[in-house]
Amino acid sequence: MLQLPGFDANEIKNYRRQLKDQQIPDGKIETFCRLTPAQRAKLNLFGGDKAKLAELEKVIKVMPLVTVAN
């Protein structure tokens, strides 16, 4: 199971509560990683802790995002 830095149960709940308001289609980690850095910043995760958000962005930047077409 993939876990992003700083994400615990509370952060996941915070993210999922915002899905509809932020017009995010689902709570999948893939969807989260495909958001722009600005969209993720707008979610105000980690109580606004910029260091944690910066660490998260570093990890997402180096993650391989693969799209498979049939």
Beta strands, then each sheet from edge to edge (+ up, - down):
end
